[in-house]
């Protein structure tokens, strides 16, 4: 099915694209972002708005395009700007704090049947895909013998 003219693929006419951050969500995310002051001695180019950059990050993650192919026409900055900001926010623990905040809100609202959920914590050493410390059992600990030829 092709999208109507002017509407992104996978987005119905009249719907907001999933990479556009709603005001309610932005109000939760913005306080978690690090404040980067401009250097008075070398101010350089004005930093792109964090909300626009977040939309660019979400666009890349949603569409699966490569960072360098993020369309400039969208106004989300370059793919490299979005990638760097994602890296910086990850290092600053933004996503961890956001997950904790949202989980706390959900628990407080008592709207989720937690017995039916499975949460994979990326900071959990048992989580697949995470590097393990020496001596920690996991998938890598399984010995794989070469196949006989």
MODELLER restraints for C-alpha pairs under 7 A, 6 or more apart:
rsr = mdl.restraints
at = mdl.atoms
rsr.add(forms.Gaussian(group=physical.xy_distance, feature=features.Distance(at['CA:2:A'], at['CA:9:A']), mean=6.96, stdev=0.5))
rsr.add(forms.Gaussian(group=physical.xy_distance, feature=features.Distance(at['CA:3:A'], at['CA:9:A']), mean=5.23, stdev=0.5))
rsr.add(forms.Gaussian(group=physical.xy_distance, feature=features.Distance(at['CA:7:A'], at['CA:13:A']), mean=6.35, stdev=0.5))
rsr.add(forms.Gaussian(group=physical.xy_distance, feature=features.Distance(at['CA:11:A'], at['CA:17:A']), mean=5.97, stdev=0.5))
rsr.add(forms.Gaussian(group=physical.xy_distance, feature=features.Distance(at['CA:19:A'], at['CA:55:A']), mean=5.22, stdev=0.5))
rsr.add(forms.Gaussian(group=physical.xy_distance, feature=features.Distance(at['CA:19:A'], at['CA:58:A']), mean=4.79, stdev=0.5))
rsr.add(forms.Gaussian(group=physical.xy_distance, feature=features.Distance(at['CA:19:A'], at['CA:59:A']), mean=5.07, stdev=0.5))
rsr.add(forms.Gaussian(group=physical.xy_distance, feature=features.Distance(at['CA:20:A'], at['CA:55:A']), mean=5.41, stdev=0.5))
rsr.add(forms.Gaussian(group=physical.xy_distance, feature=features.Distance(at['CA:21:A'], at['CA:55:A']), mean=6.35, stdev=0.5))
rsr.add(forms.Gaussian(group=physical.xy_distance, feature=features.Distance(at['CA:29:A'], at['CA:98:A']), mean=6.76, stdev=0.5))
rsr.add(forms.Gaussian(group=physical.xy_distance, feature=features.Distance(at['CA:32:A'], at['CA:94:A']), mean=5.78, stdev=0.5))
rsr.add(forms.Gaussian(group=physical.xy_distance, feature=features.Distance(at['CA:33:A'], at['CA:89:A']), mean=6.84, stdev=0.5))
rsr.add(forms.Gaussian(group=physical.xy_distance, feature=features.Distance(at['CA:33:A'], at['CA:94:A']), mean=6.23, stdev=0.5))
rsr.add(forms.Gaussian(group=physical.xy_distance, feature=features.Distance(at['CA:52:A'], at['CA:76:A']), mean=4.91, stdev=0.5))
rsr.add(forms.Gaussian(group=physical.xy_distance, feature=features.Distance(at['CA:53:A'], at['CA:76:A']), mean=5.17, stdev=0.5))
rsr.add(forms.Gaussian(group=physical.xy_distance, feature=features.Distance(at['CA:53:A'], at['CA:77:A']), mean=6.41, stdev=0.5))
rsr.add(forms.Gaussian(group=physical.xy_distance, feature=features.Distance(at['CA:53:A'], at['CA:82:A']), mean=5.51, stdev=0.5))
rsr.add(forms.Gaussian(group=physical.xy_distance, feature=features.Distance(at['CA:55:A'], at['CA:76:A']), mean=6.52, stdev=0.5))
rsr.add(forms.Gaussian(group=physical.xy_distance, feature=features.Distance(at['CA:56:A'], at['CA:76:A']), mean=4.86, stdev=0.5))
rsr.add(forms.Gaussian(group=physical.xy_distance, feature=features.Distance(at['CA:56:A'], at['CA:82:A']), mean=6.21, stdev=0.5))
rsr.add(forms.Gaussian(group=physical.xy_distance, feature=features.Distance(at['CA:57:A'], at['CA:82:A']), mean=5.60, stdev=0.5))
rsr.add(forms.Gaussian(group=physical.xy_distance, feature=features.Distance(at['CA:60:A'], at['CA:66:A']), mean=6.88, stdev=0.5))
rsr.add(forms.Gaussian(group=physical.xy_distance, feature=features.Distance(at['CA:60:A'], at['CA:67:A']), mean=6.49, stdev=0.5))
rsr.add(forms.Gaussian(group=physical.xy_distance, feature=features.Distance(at['CA:60:A'], at['CA:70:A']), mean=6.81, stdev=0.5))
rsr.add(forms.Gaussian(group=physical.xy_distance, feature=features.Distance(at['CA:67:A'], at['CA:79:A']), mean=4.40, stdev=0.5))
rsr.add(forms.Gaussian(group=physical.xy_distance, feature=features.Distance(at['CA:67:A'], at['CA:80:A']), mean=6.50, stdev=0.5))
rsr.add(forms.Gaussian(group=physical.xy_distance, feature=features.Distance(at['CA:67:A'], at['CA:83:A']), mean=6.92, stdev=0.5))
rsr.add(forms.Gaussian(group=physical.xy_distance, feature=features.Distance(at['CA:68:A'], at['CA:79:A']), mean=4.87, stdev=0.5))
rsr.add(forms.Gaussian(group=physical.xy_distance, feature=features.Distance(at['CA:68:A'], at['CA:80:A']), mean=6.57, stdev=0.5))
rsr.add(forms.Gaussian(group=physical.xy_distance, feature=features.Distance(at['CA:69:A'], at['CA:79:A']), mean=6.73, stdev=0.5))
rsr.add(forms.Gaussian(group=physical.xy_distance, feature=features.Distance(at['CA:70:A'], at['CA:78:A']), mean=6.43, stdev=0.5))
rsr.add(forms.Gaussian(group=physical.xy_distance, feature=features.Distance(at['CA:70:A'], at['CA:79:A']), mean=5.23, stdev=0.5))
rsr.add(forms.Gaussian(group=physical.xy_distance, feature=features.Distance(at['CA:72:A'], at['CA:78:A']), mean=6.22, stdev=0.5))
rsr.add(forms.Gaussian(group=physical.xy_distance, feature=features.Distance(at['CA:106:A'], at['CA:112:A']), mean=6.72, stdev=0.5))
rsr.add(forms.Gaussian(group=physical.xy_distance, feature=features.Distance(at['CA:120:A'], at['CA:127:A']), mean=6.51, stdev=0.5))
rsr.add(forms.Gaussian(group=physical.xy_distance, feature=features.Distance(at['CA:121:A'], at['CA:127:A']), mean=6.49, stdev=0.5))
rsr.add(forms.Gaussian(group=physical.xy_distance, feature=features.Distance(at['CA:125:A'], at['CA:132:A']), mean=6.26, stdev=0.5))
rsr.add(forms.Gaussian(group=physical.xy_distance, feature=features.Distance(at['CA:126:A'], at['CA:138:A']), mean=6.83, stdev=0.5))
